[in-house]
Amino acid sequence: MTRATTAGQRRSLQGFTSVLLFLMPVVASLGSVVSIGGFAAARPLAAVLVVVTFLVTPRWNRVSIWIVVLIVCWLVWGLVMPHGTDAFKRLLSIALSLASVLAFVLYPWTRERLRLLGRAWLFAWIVAVIPAIYEIVSGKHLPNYLSSSPGWVRESSDDIASYFVNPNPFAYFLCAAMAVFIMASRLEKRWVRNVMLVCCALSPVIIYPTNSRLVLAVSLVMLVWMVATREVVRPRLKLLTAVSVTLVMVAVVVLISSPAIMNRIFNSFEGSGSDRLKLYMNAIWMFLSTFGLGIGPGMFENTMRRNRVPYITHEAVNPHSGVFEILSQYGFLIAALVGAALIAVAWRGMRGIGRIDEAPEYRMIRQGVVITAIMIPVLSFGDSTFLDSPIAWIQVATLLGFYCAYRQIARPVPKWARDGDPEVPERFRVVRRTLAADRRDDEPVAVPAG
């Protein structure tokens, strides 16, 4: 086989890998609709993606080694405490999800491929929002809406969910997409950047009718970040901050002084709020009763359904928190490894904040990596389940993809360009002086501008 043939095959594999990468966000969003062999469609796609990525990526990095260590520890820990076929299925699902994260880490990133990832999320966002707009306009839901809930719940609920079955994962997806749009928009041409920013601004508006209060709060934080980093806003950032703080304080005073509004807020938390608190207390009980080892893969819901817990929640059986889901089922070791990984990514990103030699697009990626790493544990409280959600895993994979891409392609801005100095770099000025000194008086010479 000739070298040219090998290079051609590698280019073909890289193109195929890019196609799979583009499909991952939209296929992950279809996790509640499309399944293959009992798994969400994103899981088998992740298996194909990681195999193809291995073929096109000759080198490993420290992040990929950490992911492999996490996969091995997670599988070994889960196999020590299996609880039947369902437990093995849950464990395999996590292994495939971690494989997708590994593929994103190993992928040879460039600016063009990073733009492709941002556009993949944009495509998935548009596909997901179209049914939601239909729900808002018509007041009707898709046939799969809350399919696992009793009929009276489906008929009485007016929260939108698009095709995600449940409103919570739909809201989670929209919020996760916001961070991607803010980071990726800096790499795009103007019209694509504007489309991404408009979609980002619309996301909280669409999240509101899902009634996911925590996700809505996180989306507003994302929106503030987007506005604060715009060039037209930056010179007036202090004034904007002062006005925003004043408006928030006025709103708080108005709310507190209105018993009717406060009663409505408290009543909205009476049902789901108390049930979620009981779920978290049960998760802590599961963690402590196993001496920090965890009760095993997929056992949280089974234990809740059998009422073998100190706090009965009746209909609510999902963890509603990635933090407590991992702690209760896999114990301290896996929770510590996952937490350490997120802290490491956030810390590495924060170390360079404030660098003056960083291009604006790479500064935005750095900020996005830090904010996303911090928000993932918080955002996990807004979805019914974290480990079973393809959306959560594609968010983690995208986070590490942007992080690794930043490490691979970000370069410092030269001082002469950073300061706006009209002079050309020193080496070109030396050449210019040499040419000017050596030329004959009647001989024209091309002198570099500046």
C-alpha positions in Angstrom: 0.0 0.0 0.0 1.5 3.3 -1.1 1.8 6.4 1.2 -0.6 8.3 -1.0 -3.2 5.5 -0.6 -2.8 5.5 3.2 -3.1 9.3 3.3 -6.3 9.1 1.2 -7.8 6.5 3.5 -7.0 8.6 6.5 -8.7 11.7 4.9 -11.7 9.6 4.2 -11.9 8.3 7.7 -11.5 11.9 9.0 -14.4 13.0 6.8 -16.5 10.1 8.1 -15.6 11.0 11.7 -16.7 14.6 11.0 -20.1 13.3 9.8 -20.5 11.2 12.9 -19.5 14.1 15.1 -22.0 16.4 13.4 -24.8 13.8 14.0 -24.1 13.3 17.7 -26.0 16.3 19.1 -29.2 15.7 17.1 -29.1 11.9 17.7 -28.5 12.6 21.4 -31.6 14.8 21.5 -33.6 11.9 19.9 -32.6 9.6 22.8 -36.2 9.4 24.1 -37.6 8.7 20.6 -35.1 6.5 18.7 -33.5 3.4 20.3 -31.3 0.6 18.9 -31.2 -2.7 20.7 -32.8 -1.2 23.8 -30.2 1.6 23.9 -30.7 5.3 23.0 -29.4 5.8 19.4 -26.6 7.9 20.6 -25.0 4.9 22.4 -24.3 2.7 19.3 -23.3 5.8 17.4 -20.8 6.6 20.1 -19.3 3.1 19.7 -18.8 3.6 16.0 -17.4 7.1 16.6 -14.8 6.0 19.1 -13.6 3.2 16.8 -13.2 5.5 13.8 -11.5 8.1 16.0 -9.0 5.5 17.1 -8.1 4.9 13.5 -7.5 8.6 12.6 -5.8 9.6 15.9 -2.3 8.3 16.3 -1.5 10.1 19.6 -3.1 10.0 23.1 -3.1 12.9 25.5 -3.4 13.3 29.3 -7.1 13.9 29.2 -7.8 10.8 27.2 -5.7 8.7 29.6 -7.8 10.1 32.5 -11.0 9.2 30.6 -9.7 5.6 30.2 -8.9 5.4 33.9 -12.4 6.6 34.7 -14.0 4.0 32.3 -12.0 1.1 33.8 -12.7 2.2 37.4 -16.4 2.8 36.7 -16.9 -0.6 35.0 -14.9 -2.5 37.6 -16.8 -0.8 40.5 -20.1 -1.4 38.8 -19.4 -5.1 38.1 -18.5 -5.7 41.7 -22.1 -4.9 42.7 -24.4 -6.1 39.8 -28.1 -6.5 40.4 -29.3 -8.4 37.3 -29.7 -7.8 33.6 -30.9 -4.2 34.0 -27.8 -3.3 36.0 -25.5 -4.6 33.3 -27.4 -2.7 30.7 -27.1 0.5 32.7 -23.4 -0.1 33.1 -22.9 -0.8 29.3 -24.8 2.4 28.6 -22.4 4.4 30.8 -19.4 2.7 29.1 -20.7 3.7 25.7 -21.4 7.3 26.9 -17.8 7.6 28.2 -16.6 6.2 24.9 -18.2 9.2 23.2 -16.4 11.5 25.6 -13.2 9.7 24.8 -13.8 10.2 21.0 -14.3 13.9 21.4 -11.1 14.1 23.5 -9.0 12.2 20.9 -10.4 13.9 17.9 -7.8 16.0 16.0 -9.4 19.4 16.4 -9.0 22.4 14.1 -10.9 25.7 13.9 -13.0 24.3 11.0 -13.9 21.2 12.9 -14.8 23.2 16.0 -17.1 25.3 13.9 -18.6 22.1 12.6 -19.4 21.1 16.2 -21.1 24.4 16.9 -23.2 24.1 13.7 -24.1 20.5 14.7 -25.6 21.9 18.0 -27.3 24.6 16.0 -28.9 22.1 13.7 -30.0 20.0 16.7 -31.5 23.1 18.4 -33.6 23.9 15.3 -34.8 20.4 15.0 -35.8 20.3 18.7 -37.4 23.7 18.8 -39.8 23.3 15.8 -42.1 20.8 17.7 -41.9 23.1 20.7 -43.2 26.0 18.8 -46.1 23.8 17.6 -46.9 23.0 21.2 -46.8 26.7 22.2 -49.0 27.8 19.3 -51.5 25.0 19.3 -51.6 23.9 22.9 -51.3 20.3 21.8 -48.5 17.8 22.7 -46.8 15.1 20.6 -48.1 11.5 21.1 -45.1 10.5 23.2 -45.7 13.3 25.7 -45.2 12.1 29.3 -45.8 8.5 28.0 -44.8 6.9 31.3 -47.1 9.1 33.4 -50.8 8.4 34.3 -53.4 9.7 31.9 -54.6 12.4 34.2 -51.1 13.8 34.5 -50.7 14.0 30.7 -54.1 15.7 30.3 -53.6 18.3 33.0 -50.0 19.2 32.2 -49.3 22.2 29.9 -45.5 22.1 30.1 -43.9 21.8 26.7 -41.4 19.0 25.9 -41.0 18.9 22.1 -40.2 15.3 21.2 -38.2 14.7 24.5 -41.2 13.0 26.3 -40.4 15.0 29.5 -40.1 18.8 29.7 -36.9 18.5 31.9 -34.5 17.0 29.3 -35.8 19.5 26.7 -35.0 22.4 29.0 -31.6 20.9 29.8 -30.8 20.5 26.1 -31.7 24.2 25.3 -29.6 25.4 28.2 -26.6 23.3 27.3 -26.8 24.5 23.7 -26.6 28.1 24.9 -23.0 27.7 26.2 -22.0 26.0 22.9 -23.5 28.9 20.8 -21.7 31.5 22.8 -18.3 29.8 22.4 -18.7 28.7 18.8 -20.2 32.0 17.6 -16.8 33.7 18.0 -15.3 31.3 15.4 -18.1 31.9 12.8 -18.7 34.3 9.9 -21.0 37.1 10.8 -24.4 35.7 9.7 -23.9 32.3 11.4 -22.7 34.1 14.5 -25.9 36.2 14.5 -28.1 33.2 14.1 -26.4 31.4 17.0 -26.7 34.5 19.3 -30.4 34.9 18.4 -31.0 31.2 19.2 -29.2 31.7 22.4 -31.3 34.7 23.3 -34.5 32.8 22.5 -33.6 29.7 24.6 -34.7 31.1 28.0 -38.0 32.2 26.4 -38.6 28.6 25.2 -37.4 27.1 28.5 -40.0 29.2 30.5 -43.0 27.1 29.3 -41.2 23.9 30.3 -41.7 25.0 33.9 -38.1 23.9 34.7 -37.3 26.7 37.2 -33.7 25.7 37.9 -32.8 25.3 34.3 -34.4 28.7 33.6 -32.2 30.3 36.2 -29.1 28.8 34.7 -30.2 29.9 31.3 -30.5 33.5 32.5 -26.9 33.2 33.8 -25.8 32.1 30.4 -27.8 35.0 28.8 -26.0 37.5 31.1 -22.7 36.0 30.1 -23.6 36.4 26.4 -24.6 40.0 26.8 -21.6 41.0 29.0 -19.1 39.7 26.4 -20.5 41.6 23.4 -18.2 44.3 22.1 -21.0 47.0 22.2 -21.7 46.2 25.9 -18.2 45.9 27.2 -17.5 49.7 27.5 -20.7 50.1 29.5 -20.5 46.9 31.5 -20.2 48.7 34.9 -23.2 50.8 34.2 -25.2 47.8 32.9 -24.2 45.8 36.1 -25.3 48.6 38.4 -28.7 48.9 36.6 -29.2 45.1 36.6 -28.4 44.9 40.4 -30.8 47.8 41.0 -33.6 46.1 39.0 -33.1 42.8 40.8 -33.2 44.5 44.2 -36.4 46.4 43.2 -38.0 43.1 42.0 -37.1 41.3 45.2 -38.7 44.1 47.3 -41.8 44.0 45.2 -42.1 40.2 45.5 -41.6 40.3 49.3 -44.1 43.0 49.7 -46.8 41.1 47.8 -48.3 38.2 49.8 -50.3 37.0 46.9 -47.3 36.6 44.6 -45.2 34.9 47.4 -48.0 32.5 48.1 -48.2 31.5 44.5 -44.4 30.9 44.5 -44.6 28.8 47.7 -47.5 26.8 46.3 -45.6 26.0 43.2 -42.8 24.4 45.3 -45.1 22.5 47.7 -45.5 19.4 45.5 -42.3 18.8 43.4 -40.1 20.8 45.8 -40.8 18.6 48.8 -40.6 15.4 46.8 -37.2 16.4 45.4 -35.9 17.1 48.9 -37.1 13.6 49.9 -35.3 12.1 46.9 -32.1 13.8 47.9 -32.5 12.6 51.5 -33.0 9.1 50.3 -29.9 9.3 48.1 -27.9 10.3 51.1 -29.4 7.5 53.1 -28.4 5.0 50.3 -24.9 6.4 50.3 -24.5 6.1 54.1 -26.2 2.8 54.4 -23.6 1.2 52.1 -20.7 3.0 53.8 -20.0 5.1 50.8 -19.9 2.2 48.3 -23.2 2.8 46.5 -26.2 0.5 46.0 -25.3 -0.4 42.4 -26.1 0.5 38.8 -29.8 1.5 38.2 -30.8 0.6 41.8 -32.0 4.1 42.8 -35.3 3.8 40.9 -35.8 0.1 42.0 -35.2 0.9 45.6 -37.6 3.9 45.4 -40.3 1.8 43.7 -40.2 -0.8 46.4 -40.5 1.8 49.1 -37.4 0.5 50.8 -36.4 4.1 51.8 -37.1 6.3 54.8 -38.8 9.0 52.8 -41.7 7.9 50.6 -42.3 10.0 47.4 -45.0 7.9 45.7 -44.8 9.0 42.0 -41.3 10.5 42.0 -38.6 7.8 41.7 -35.8 9.4 39.6 -32.8 11.0 41.3 -33.3 14.4 39.8 -29.6 15.1 40.5 -26.5 13.9 38.8 -24.6 14.4 42.0 -26.8 12.3 44.2 -27.4 9.8 41.4 -23.7 9.0 41.2 -23.1 9.1 45.0 -26.1 6.8 45.8 -25.4 4.2 43.1 -21.6 4.2 42.6 -20.3 5.6 45.8 -17.5 7.9 46.8 -14.8 6.6 44.5 -16.6 7.3 41.2 -18.1 10.5 42.5 -14.6 11.7 43.5 -13.1 10.9 40.1 -15.9 12.7 38.2 -15.7 15.6 40.6 -12.0 15.8 40.3 -12.2 15.8 36.5 -14.6 18.7 36.4 -12.6 20.7 39.0 -9.4 20.1 37.0 -11.0 21.4 33.8 -12.4 24.4 35.5 -9.1 25.1 37.3 -7.0 24.8 34.2 -9.4 27.2 32.4 -9.4 29.7 35.3 -5.6 29.8 35.5 -5.4 31.8 32.3 -8.3 34.2 32.7 -7.1 37.7 32.3 -4.3 36.9 29.8 -3.7 39.9 27.6 -2.1 37.9 24.8 -5.2 35.8 24.1 -7.3 36.2 21.0 -11.0 37.0 21.7 -12.3 33.8 20.3 -10.0 31.7 22.4 -10.8 33.8 25.5 -14.4 33.1 24.9 -13.8 29.3 24.7 -11.8 29.5 27.9 -14.6 31.3 29.7 -17.2 28.8 28.3 -15.2 25.8 29.5 -15.0 27.2 33.0 -18.7 28.2 33.1 -19.9 24.9 31.7 -17.7 22.8 34.0 -19.2 24.7 37.0 -22.8 24.6 35.7 -23.0 20.9 34.8 -23.4 19.7 38.4 -26.0 22.5 39.1 -27.8 21.8 35.8 -28.0 18.1 36.6 -30.5 19.0 39.4 -32.9 20.2 36.7 -33.3 16.8 34.9 -34.9 13.6 36.0 -31.8 11.6 35.4 -28.3 12.4 34.5 -26.5 9.1 33.7 -29.2 7.8 31.5 -29.5 11.0 29.5 -27.7 11.1 26.1 -28.0 14.9 26.3 -26.0 15.2 29.5 -23.2 13.0 28.0 -23.0 15.0 24.7 -22.7 18.1 26.8 -19.8 16.6 28.8 -18.2 15.4 25.5 -18.6 18.9 23.9 -17.1 20.6 27.0 -14.0 18.4 26.8 -13.9 18.8 23.0 -13.7 22.5 23.3 -11.2 22.2 26.1 -8.9 19.9 24.1 -9.4 22.1 21.0 -8.3 25.1 22.9 -5.2 23.3 24.1 -4.4 22.3 20.5 -5.1 25.4 18.4 -5.0 28.5 20.7 -1.9 30.6 20.2 -0.9 33.9 21.9 -1.5 37.1 20.0 1.9 38.9 19.1 2.5 42.0 21.1 2.7 44.2 18.0 -0.8 43.0 16.9 -2.2 43.2 20.5 -1.1 46.8 21.0 -2.4 47.9 17.6 1.1 49.1 16.7 1.1 50.2 13.0 4.7 49.1 12.8 5.4 45.7 11.2 7.2 43.1 13.4 10.9 43.6 14.1 12.2 41.0 11.7 10.3 42.7 8.8 11.6 46.2 9.9 15.2 44.8 9.7 14.5 43.6 6.2 13.0 46.9 5.2 16.0 48.9 6.5 18.4 46.5 4.7 16.6 46.8 1.4 16.4 50.6 1.7 20.2 50.9 2.5 21.3 48.6 -0.3 19.1 49.8 -3.2 20.4 52.2 -5.9 18.8 55.6 -5.9 17.1 54.9 -9.2 15.9 51.4 -8.3 12.3 51.0 -7.1 11.8 48.7 -4.1 8.8 47.1 -2.5 8.8 48.2 1.1 6.5 46.5 3.6 3.7 48.8 4.7 3.9 50.4 8.2 
